[in-house]
Amino acid sequence: MARRYSYDLRMKIFKAVDEGLSIVKACKIFNISRNTIYSHLHI
């Protein structure tokens, strides 16, 4: 079953990417997959 990420974590990721952090670096910092970030960005 997929792991659910907290609302706060998702907002931190969105903010970091909006401020210019690359998605690849965000994946490494937050220890999540690239597909997870892309799927949340497209919701």
mmCIF file of the C-alpha atoms, coordinates in Angstrom:
data_MODEL
# 
_entry.id   MODEL 
# 
loop_
_atom_site.group_PDB 
_atom_site.id 
_atom_site.type_symbol 
_atom_site.label_atom_id 
_atom_site.label_alt_id 
_atom_site.label_comp_id 
_atom_site.label_asym_id 
_atom_site.label_entity_id 
_atom_site.label_seq_id 
_atom_site.pdbx_PDB_ins_code 
_atom_site.Cartn_x 
_atom_site.Cartn_y 
_atom_site.Cartn_z 
_atom_site.occupancy 
_atom_site.B_iso_or_equiv 
_atom_site.pdbx_formal_charge 
_atom_site.auth_seq_id 
_atom_site.auth_comp_id 
_atom_site.auth_asym_id 
_atom_site.auth_atom_id 
_atom_site.pdbx_PDB_model_num 
ATOM 1  C CA . MET A 1 1  ? 0.000  0.000  0.000   1.00 0.00 ? 1  MET A CA 1 
ATOM 2  C CA . ALA A 1 2  ? 1.223  3.490  -0.803  1.00 0.00 ? 2  ALA A CA 1 
ATOM 3  C CA . ARG A 1 3  ? 2.547  5.689  1.950   1.00 0.00 ? 3  ARG A CA 1 
ATOM 4  C CA . ARG A 1 4  ? 0.569  8.860  2.600   1.00 0.00 ? 4  ARG A CA 1 
ATOM 5  C CA . TYR A 1 5  ? 2.529  12.047 3.008   1.00 0.00 ? 5  TYR A CA 1 
ATOM 6  C CA . SER A 1 6  ? 1.393  14.682 5.451   1.00 0.00 ? 6  SER A CA 1 
ATOM 7  C CA . TYR A 1 7  ? -0.091 17.933 4.240   1.00 0.00 ? 7  TYR A CA 1 
ATOM 8  C CA . ASP A 1 8  ? 2.797  19.852 5.832   1.00 0.00 ? 8  ASP A CA 1 
ATOM 9  C CA . LEU A 1 9  ? 5.407  17.800 3.987   1.00 0.00 ? 9  LEU A CA 1 
ATOM 10 C CA . ARG A 1 10 ? 3.621  18.297 0.669   1.00 0.00 ? 10 ARG A CA 1 
ATOM 11 C CA . MET A 1 11 ? 3.470  22.046 1.256   1.00 0.00 ? 11 MET A CA 1 
ATOM 12 C CA . LYS A 1 12 ? 7.210  22.153 2.085   1.00 0.00 ? 12 LYS A CA 1 
ATOM 13 C CA . ILE A 1 13 ? 7.967  20.314 -1.153  1.00 0.00 ? 13 ILE A CA 1 
ATOM 14 C CA . PHE A 1 14 ? 5.723  22.609 -3.231  1.00 0.00 ? 14 PHE A CA 1 
ATOM 15 C CA . LYS A 1 15 ? 7.268  25.700 -1.655  1.00 0.00 ? 15 LYS A CA 1 
ATOM 16 C CA . ALA A 1 16 ? 10.817 24.463 -2.262  1.00 0.00 ? 16 ALA A CA 1 
ATOM 17 C CA . VAL A 1 17 ? 10.076 23.683 -5.916  1.00 0.00 ? 17 VAL A CA 1 
ATOM 18 C CA . ASP A 1 18 ? 8.281  27.019 -6.391  1.00 0.00 ? 18 ASP A CA 1 
ATOM 19 C CA . GLU A 1 19 ? 11.328 28.813 -4.982  1.00 0.00 ? 19 GLU A CA 1 
ATOM 20 C CA . GLY A 1 20 ? 13.544 27.229 -7.620  1.00 0.00 ? 20 GLY A CA 1 
ATOM 21 C CA . LEU A 1 21 ? 14.735 23.936 -6.148  1.00 0.00 ? 21 LEU A CA 1 
ATOM 22 C CA . SER A 1 22 ? 14.930 21.281 -8.842  1.00 0.00 ? 22 SER A CA 1 
ATOM 23 C CA . ILE A 1 23 ? 12.639 18.302 -8.523  1.00 0.00 ? 23 ILE A CA 1 
ATOM 24 C CA . VAL A 1 24 ? 15.614 15.923 -8.517  1.00 0.00 ? 24 VAL A CA 1 
ATOM 25 C CA . LYS A 1 25 ? 17.172 17.759 -5.556  1.00 0.00 ? 25 LYS A CA 1 
ATOM 26 C CA . ALA A 1 26 ? 13.815 17.880 -3.771  1.00 0.00 ? 26 ALA A CA 1 
ATOM 27 C CA . CYS A 1 27 ? 13.567 14.099 -4.158  1.00 0.00 ? 27 CYS A CA 1 
ATOM 28 C CA . LYS A 1 28 ? 16.923 13.646 -2.471  1.00 0.00 ? 28 LYS A CA 1 
ATOM 29 C CA . ILE A 1 29 ? 16.234 16.149 0.308   1.00 0.00 ? 29 ILE A CA 1 
ATOM 30 C CA . PHE A 1 30 ? 12.768 14.840 1.175   1.00 0.00 ? 30 PHE A CA 1 
ATOM 31 C CA . ASN A 1 31 ? 13.575 11.189 0.349   1.00 0.00 ? 31 ASN A CA 1 
ATOM 32 C CA . ILE A 1 32 ? 10.640 10.637 -1.999  1.00 0.00 ? 32 ILE A CA 1 
ATOM 33 C CA . SER A 1 33 ? 10.374 9.508  -5.602  1.00 0.00 ? 33 SER A CA 1 
ATOM 34 C CA . ARG A 1 34 ? 10.268 11.836 -8.572  1.00 0.00 ? 34 ARG A CA 1 
ATOM 35 C CA . ASN A 1 35 ? 6.963  10.315 -9.673  1.00 0.00 ? 35 ASN A CA 1 
ATOM 36 C CA . THR A 1 36 ? 5.444  11.215 -6.302  1.00 0.00 ? 36 THR A CA 1 
ATOM 37 C CA . ILE A 1 37 ? 6.378  14.872 -6.694  1.00 0.00 ? 37 ILE A CA 1 
ATOM 38 C CA . TYR A 1 38 ? 5.115  15.013 -10.267 1.00 0.00 ? 38 TYR A CA 1 
ATOM 39 C CA . SER A 1 39 ? 1.824  13.342 -9.347  1.00 0.00 ? 39 SER A CA 1 
ATOM 40 C CA . HIS A 1 40 ? 1.245  15.800 -6.493  1.00 0.00 ? 40 HIS A CA 1 
ATOM 41 C CA . LEU A 1 41 ? 2.143  18.789 -8.666  1.00 0.00 ? 41 LEU A CA 1 
ATOM 42 C CA . HIS A 1 42 ? -0.434 17.789 -11.264 1.00 0.00 ? 42 HIS A CA 1 
ATOM 43 C CA . ILE A 1 43 ? -3.345 17.396 -8.836  1.00 0.00 ? 43 ILE A CA 1 
# 
